[in-house]
Amino acid sequence: MAMDAGDIERLIRAALPDAEIEIRDLAGDGDHYAAHVVSASFKGKTRVQQHKIVYDALQGRMGDALHALALTTAAPKT
């Protein structure tokens, strides 16, 4: 069961309304994506904490509807 890039973005945006989100389908199969997420919510957090926020936003779909997500995160540059 593949997941649409728009669905991924909607889930992340629901958890991080201020986020700048870029989603790319790496294999054209709806199962392998890359996401770059920039949010003020990440300020002061470790990379692991930032990634956990994004994975939590996906509500358990990792490994099920979404097979692979190459994730990069950052706080906005001020």
C-alpha positions as CSV (number, residue, x, y, z in Angstrom):
1,M,0.0,0.0,0.0
2,A,1.7,3.2,-1.2
3,M,1.4,6.6,0.3
4,D,1.0,9.8,-1.6
5,A,3.5,12.7,-1.2
6,G,0.6,15.0,-0.5
7,D,-0.5,12.8,2.4
8,I,3.0,12.9,3.9
9,E,3.1,16.7,3.7
10,R,-0.4,17.0,5.2
11,L,0.5,14.9,8.2
12,I,3.7,16.8,8.8
13,R,2.0,20.2,8.4
14,A,-0.7,19.2,10.9
15,A,2.0,18.7,13.5
16,L,4.3,21.5,12.4
17,P,2.1,24.3,10.8
18,D,5.0,26.6,10.3
19,A,7.1,24.0,8.5
20,E,8.7,24.4,5.1
21,I,8.4,20.9,3.6
22,E,9.9,19.5,0.4
23,I,8.9,15.9,-0.5
24,R,10.5,13.9,-3.3
25,D,9.5,10.5,-4.6
26,L,12.9,8.8,-5.0
27,A,11.8,5.7,-6.9
28,G,8.5,6.7,-8.5
29,D,6.7,3.9,-6.5
30,G,5.1,5.9,-3.7
31,D,7.1,3.9,-1.2
32,H,10.5,5.6,-1.1
33,Y,10.6,9.3,-0.4
34,A,13.0,12.0,0.7
35,A,11.7,14.8,2.9
36,H,13.4,18.1,4.0
37,V,11.6,19.8,6.8
38,V,12.5,23.2,8.3
39,S,10.6,24.3,11.4
40,A,11.1,26.7,14.3
41,S,9.9,23.9,16.5
42,F,13.3,22.2,15.9
43,K,15.3,25.1,17.4
44,G,17.4,23.8,20.3
45,K,16.6,20.2,19.6
46,T,19.0,17.4,18.6
47,R,18.7,15.9,15.1
48,V,17.3,12.7,16.7
49,Q,14.6,14.8,18.5
50,Q,13.8,16.6,15.3
51,H,13.4,13.4,13.4
52,K,11.2,11.9,16.2
53,I,8.9,14.9,15.8
54,V,8.5,14.2,12.1
55,Y,8.1,10.4,12.6
56,D,5.5,11.0,15.3
57,A,3.6,13.3,12.8
58,L,3.4,10.3,10.4
59,Q,1.2,8.5,13.0
60,G,2.7,5.0,12.7
61,R,2.7,4.9,8.9
62,M,6.5,4.4,8.7
63,G,7.2,0.7,7.8
64,D,3.5,0.2,6.8
65,A,2.1,2.6,4.2
66,L,5.4,4.4,3.9
67,H,8.3,2.0,3.4
68,A,11.3,4.4,3.4
69,L,11.8,8.1,4.2
70,A,15.2,9.8,3.8
71,L,14.7,12.6,6.2
72,T,16.6,15.9,6.7
73,T,15.5,18.5,9.2
74,A,16.7,21.9,10.3
75,A,15.6,25.0,12.3
76,P,15.3,28.2,10.2
77,K,18.4,30.3,9.9
78,T,17.8,33.6,11.6
